[in-house]
Amino acid sequence: MTIWTPDITGYNGPKYRALAEAIGKAVDSGELPEGARLPTHRDLAWKLGVTVGTITRAYALAQAQGRIAGEVGRGTYVLSEQQRSAMPRDTAFDFPMAAFDRYGVEPGKSSGPIAMNQNFPADPWVNELLAQAMQRLATPERLNAIEGYLPSNGLRRHRIAAQSWLRQFGIERSEDSILIVNGCQHGLSIAFMALAKPGDTVLLESLTWPGARQLAEMLGLKVASVMIDDQGIVPDAFEAACRQASPRLLYTVPTLHNPTTSILPEERRRAIAEIAKRHGVYIVEDDVFGYVVEDSPPPISNFAPELGLYITSLSKPVAPILRTGFIAAPEALVPVLAGAIRATALMPSPLNTELTTDLILSGAAGAAAERQRREAGTRQIMTTDILGQVPRLAHPNGTHTWLRLPPLWTGTAFAAEALARGVAVTPGTAFVAGEIGSAEQAVRICISAEQDRERIRQGLEILAGLLKSSPPAADPIV
């Protein structure tokens, strides 16, 4: 293994790009001759004072550029000129970068739309935690324990780990009442499929996550809506909707609502649970943002344990790559829910679930969630500093904000003009499940999808300037 250590202090842009460029120059100049072994990820990370994830991305980019290769047992080494010339040209630059770039824009690059329309967590530090967990997992003993076909609701030790994770959100259920699913969205699909049949009515909040509406429609369910205000579902409106629409289930995001960021007060949660009991309506409670609010009221499911399904995942608090979610359900519903898992995915991904279990039990998942909260909190302060006192709803540690627009602007026009200026946001009408109402003059702004805070700052400054302007004049009708 070479003792080569690059100097990346004079490079601009992301460190992984600087390191990949330094490798390229060293290979081209002969400083790194063919066959030379590069330092291990961990050794080079320590020498440069960066994360292991940064080294991993740099090596991957240099490999994509056809300069190095990596093999188990041999490490990372420099390719010969003949090997480099034989590399397929279409893998040299653009294709591999798609693995690092979720929005068509290289992170940290100063061109392309700034992604403030995706409600993803910021994750620049998570890769190292994942790499460490994967190293712990990479033993024959650990892999033998999860090989083959596993129970549809997950192994017992996986469910016990899930039980410990859910306890922090006020969920106290036996492991027999918990099911492992492949992410929150899979969990919602399972719940809708198991609880309702085509033609049944699902009740959605008048503003809701669009995926819930799309899921209901794909399953042949009728959609009705219940009115919400700045605190969430209005109990009297829920009572009226139950009487008029006879819904089979209610889908709700009571904590850090998407898109309005509201937190349903405990008294309303109790009232909604009582109404659901009277009308026999299942409650599907999406708590994917529950990790953000440390003093959240108890889950609605606690007040209606025979009707409430609590669903969450580790995609937001840890990383989207972890497609692992949990359902805490009435024990009587577990068999039908497990049947829906068998019908859609056979079982939760054993490898993902084992990795998730390791992250939970080692404390890494909790540490990641805390980092996500702190990072989002820093970005919310920046948002307030730049946008000022414009009417908006946000949680101090939340990853999105609900912005109410000045007169004359509509959400659709604002989003279109923002995109023309290089910022992608989501118009309020995208979340409508009932009457449009005030959503027509609102947009949702996400502040964590971009890893680079400077990109977020630039986006916020563009939006602040746009808020001070008037909508562009419409073309004359001729």
Long-range contacts (C-beta under 8 A, 24 or more apart in sequence): 1-37, 1-38, 1-39, 1-40, 1-75, 2-32, 2-36, 2-37, 2-38, 2-39, 3-39, 4-31, 4-32, 4-36, 4-38, 4-39, 5-39, 5-44, 5-47, 5-48, 6-48, 8-48, 13-108, 13-109, 14-106, 14-107, 14-108, 15-48, 15-50, 15-54, 15-58, 16-54, 16-55, 16-57, 16-58, 16-61, 17-58, 17-61, 17-106, 17-108, 18-58, 19-48, 19-54, 19-55, 19-58, 19-62, 20-58, 20-59, 20-61, 20-62, 20-65, 23-58, 23-59, 23-62, 23-67, 23-68, 24-62, 24-65, 24-67, 27-67, 27-68, 27-78, 32-78, 33-78, 34-78, 34-79, 34-80, 34-81, 35-77, 35-78, 35-80, 36-77, 36-78, 37-74, 37-75, 37-76, 37-77, 38-68, 38-75, 38-76, 38-77, 38-78, 40-75, 40-76, 41-131, 51-124, 51-125, 51-127, 51-128, 52-127, 52-128, 52-131, 53-124, 53-125, 53-126, 53-127, 53-128, 53-131, 56-127, 56-131, 57-100, 57-127, 60-96, 60-99, 60-100, 61-96, 61-97, 61-100, 63-96, 64-91, 64-92, 64-93, 64-95, 64-96, 64-97, 65-92, 65-93, 66-91, 66-92, 102-449, 103-424, 103-449, 107-450, 107-451, 107-452, 107-455, 108-451, 108-452, 108-455, 112-422, 113-419, 113-422, 113-423, 113-424, 114-422, 114-423, 114-424, 114-450, 114-455, 114-456, 114-458, 114-459, 114-462, 115-424, 115-446, 115-449, 115-450, 116-423, 116-424, 116-425, 116-445, 116-446, 116-447, 116-449, 116-450, 116-456, 116-459, 116-463, 117-424, 117-425, 117-426, 117-444, 117-446, 117-449, 118-446, 118-449, 119-258, 119-399, 119-400, 119-444, 119-446, 119-448, 119-449, 120-316, 120-320, 120-399, 120-446, 120-448, 120-449, 121-315, 121-316, 121-317, 121-318, 121-319, 121-320, 121-372, 121-376, 121-399, 121-448, 122-372, 122-375, 122-376, 122-379, 122-399, 122-448, 122-449, 122-450, 122-451, 123-319, 123-320, 123-372, 123-451, 124-451, 125-368, 125-371, 126-318, 126-319, 126-368, 129-318, 129-359, 129-364, 129-367, 129-368, 130-319, 130-321, 130-355, 130-359, 132-364, 133-355, 133-358, 133-359, 133-362, 133-364, 134-355, 136-358, 136-362, 137-351, 137-354, 137-355, 137-358, 142-354, 145-354, 146-350, 146-351, 146-353, 146-354, 147-350, 149-346, 149-347, 150-347, 150-348, 150-350, 151-338, 151-347, 152-179, 152-338, 152-339, 152-341, 152-342, 152-346, 152-347, 152-348, 153-178, 153-179, 153-180, 153-334, 153-337, 153-338, 153-341, 154-178, 154-179, 154-180, 154-347, 154-348, 154-353, 155-353, 157-357, 158-348, 158-353, 158-354, 158-356, 158-357, 161-356, 161-357, 161-360, 161-361, 162-326, 162-360, 164-360, 164-361, 165-314, 165-326, 165-360, 165-365, 166-310, 166-312, 166-326, 166-328, 168-366, 169-287, 169-290, 169-291, 169-296, 169-299, 169-310, 169-312, 170-296, 170-298, 170-299, 170-302, 171-299, 171-301, 171-302, 171-310, 171-328, 173-328, 174-331, 176-331, 176-334, 177-328, 177-329, 177-330, 177-331, 177-334, 178-326, 178-327, 178-328, 178-329, 179-326, 179-327, 179-329, 179-334, 179-337, 179-338, 179-341, 180-324, 180-325, 180-326, 180-348, 180-353, 181-311, 181-313, 181-324, 181-325, 181-326, 181-327, 181-341, 181-345, 181-348, 182-323, 182-324, 182-325, 182-345, 182-348, 182-349, 182-352, 183-313, 183-315, 183-323, 183-324, 183-325, 184-286, 184-288, 184-311, 184-312, 184-313, 184-315, 184-325, 185-211, 185-325, 186-323, 186-325, 186-344, 186-345, 187-311, 187-313, 187-325, 187-326, 187-327, 188-212, 188-215, 188-251, 188-284, 188-286, 188-311, 189-215, 189-340, 189-344, 190-327, 190-337, 190-340, 190-341, 190-344, 191-249, 191-282, 191-284, 191-309, 191-311, 191-327, 191-337, 192-216, 192-219, 192-221, 192-249, 192-251, 192-284, 193-219, 193-340, 193-343, 193-344, 194-333, 194-336, 194-337, 194-339, 194-340, 195-248, 195-249, 195-282, 195-284, 195-309, 195-333, 196-221, 196-248, 196-249, 200-247, 200-248, 200-249, 201-245, 201-246, 201-247, 201-248, 202-247, 202-248, 202-249, 202-250, 202-251, 203-238, 203-241, 203-242, 203-245, 203-247, 203-249, 203-250, 203-251, 203-281, 204-251, 204-433, 204-434, 205-232, 205-233, 205-251, 205-252, 205-253, 205-257, 205-433, 206-432, 206-433, 206-434, 206-435, 206-437, 207-257, 207-259, 207-260, 207-428, 207-431, 207-432, 207-433, 207-439, 208-251, 208-253, 208-258, 208-431, 208-433, 209-253, 209-258, 209-259, 209-286, 209-431, 210-430, 210-431, 212-251, 212-286, 212-433, 213-433, 216-251, 221-248, 223-433, 225-433, 225-434, 225-435, 226-250, 226-434, 227-434, 228-257, 228-260, 228-262, 229-262, 230-260, 230-262, 230-393, 231-262, 231-263, 231-264, 231-265, 231-268, 232-257, 232-262, 232-263, 232-264, 232-265, 232-268, 233-264, 233-268, 233-272, 235-268, 235-271, 235-272, 235-275, 238-272, 238-275, 239-275, 242-275, 242-276, 242-278, 242-279, 242-281, 243-279, 246-279, 247-279, 247-281, 248-281, 248-282, 249-281, 249-282, 249-283, 249-284, 250-276, 250-281, 250-282, 250-283, 250-284, 251-284, 251-286, 252-283, 252-284, 252-285, 252-286, 252-300, 253-286, 253-287, 253-288, 253-289, 254-285, 254-287, 254-297, 254-299, 254-300, 255-287, 255-289, 255-290, 255-292, 255-293, 255-296, 255-297, 256-289, 256-290, 256-292, 256-293, 256-395, 256-398, 258-289, 258-400, 258-431, 258-444, 259-400, 259-402, 259-426, 259-428, 259-431, 259-442, 259-444, 260-393, 260-402, 261-393, 261-394, 261-395, 261-398, 261-400, 261-401, 261-402, 262-393, 263-293, 263-296, 263-297, 263-395, 264-297, 264-300, 265-297, 266-297, 266-298, 269-297, 269-298, 269-299, 269-300, 269-303, 270-303, 272-300, 273-300, 273-303, 273-304, 273-307, 273-308, 274-303, 274-304, 276-304, 276-307, 276-308, 277-304, 277-307, 280-307, 281-307, 282-307, 282-308, 282-309, 283-307, 283-308, 283-309, 284-309, 284-311, 285-309, 285-310, 285-311, 286-311, 286-312, 287-311, 287-312, 288-312, 288-313, 288-315, 288-316, 289-316, 289-398, 289-399, 291-316, 291-317, 291-369, 291-372, 291-373, 292-373, 292-376, 292-395, 292-397, 292-398, 292-399, 293-395, 293-397, 294-373, 301-328, 305-330, 306-330, 306-332, 309-333, 314-356, 314-359, 314-365, 316-372, 316-399, 317-365, 317-368, 317-369, 317-372, 318-359, 318-365, 318-368, 318-369, 318-372, 319-368, 322-352, 322-355, 322-356, 322-359, 323-349, 323-352, 324-348, 324-349, 324-352, 324-353, 324-355, 324-356, 372-399, 372-448, 373-397, 375-448, 376-447, 376-448, 378-453, 379-447, 379-448, 379-453, 379-456, 380-447, 382-447, 382-453, 382-456, 382-457, 382-460, 383-445, 383-447, 383-460, 386-457, 386-460, 386-461, 386-464, 387-460, 387-463, 387-464, 387-467, 388-464, 390-467, 399-446, 399-447, 399-448, 400-444, 400-445, 400-446, 400-447, 401-444, 401-445, 401-447, 402-428, 402-442, 402-444, 403-442, 403-443, 403-444, 403-445, 403-463, 404-438, 404-441, 404-442, 405-441, 405-442, 405-443, 405-467, 406-467, 408-470, 408-471, 409-441, 409-471, 410-440, 410-441, 410-471, 411-439, 411-440, 411-441, 411-442, 411-443, 412-440, 413-471, 413-472, 414-443, 414-466, 414-471, 415-443, 417-466, 417-471, 417-472, 418-443, 418-462, 418-463, 418-466, 421-462, 421-466, 422-459, 422-462, 423-459, 423-462, 423-463, 425-463
